[in-house]
Amino acid sequence: MLGAIIGDIAGSVYEFSNIKDYNFEMFPCGSNFTDDTVMTMAVAEWALMNDINAPIDFQTKLLENVMVDMAKEIPCPMGGYGAGFHTWLFHPENLIDYHNAKSSSGRCPYNSWGNGSAMRTSSIGWLYNNMETTLRVAETAAAITHNHPEGIKGAQAVSAAIYMARNGLSKNDIKKYITTKFHYNLDLSWEYLHDTYEWDSSCQGTVPQAIIAFLVSDDFESAIRRAISIGGDSDTLACITGSIAEAYYKYIPNYMVNRAISLLPLRFKHVLELMKRR
């Protein structure tokens, strides 16, 4: 899960100032964690205490409480929260129930297909012992806000890739499963993406590209460099790529680990420590 945080921090300064140079400066002045890390930590904290056999309403309410509490603790991360998600967190009275276009009586999913569901899901790929449970919990974590089929699919695909990577499956196995299960096109070359890719905040326009960056990488650092240097939503791309690369390569350079840890508040460090123990 630290791989997701490192990717987020590394991509933070390039999100709205894209860089195409593979040899970019990894942590320039101003690099910091964004909402991607905040919500990655929130989902992890929830997953560590959640009872997956409890009624789904109970699980969802617990997740809502943790997400809102953590956002209130860090209300202004670098880059801020996305507009729709910001409303969900801080102004639920302004939410509209997309089923009937009327004001909602409280927090409700808003049918988002944005990549926020995919960037926050890395802990789920680590915590469960079978693919069925991994996909089920990933859906729960996504659907609290991002209940559009693409939003759910993005979270499930990332969780599945991490689950397979940490269990020693090959890149070919991961690619085949993700392609077959989720119908993402993972045959595009990194060179093609580097030349043509543009900023995209959707799951369907972020998750396949992030997975491709992992598939063509040689080690953790090269995975992060591949993800960021195609341009686009750099922090989220690298957050997703880094989460899978950590599980696959099982090694992150010390300078990257140390830089990330130095920026994290105590609550995040505590969650990471609990994840290690699991």
Secondary structure, DSSP 8 states (H G I E B T S, - for coil): -HHHHHHHHHHHTTSSS----TT--SS-TT---BHHHHHHHHHHHHHHH--TTS-HHHHHHHHHHHHHHHHHHSSS-BT---HHHHHHHH-GGG-EETTTTEE-SS-------BTHHHHT-HHHHHH-SSHHHHHHHHHHHHHTT--SHHHHHHHHHHHHHHHHHHTT--HHHHHHHHHHHH-----S-HHHHHHH-----BSTTTHHHHHHHHHT-SSHHHHHHHHHTT-SSHHHHHHHHHHHHHHHH----HHHHHHHHHH--HHHHHHHHHHHH-
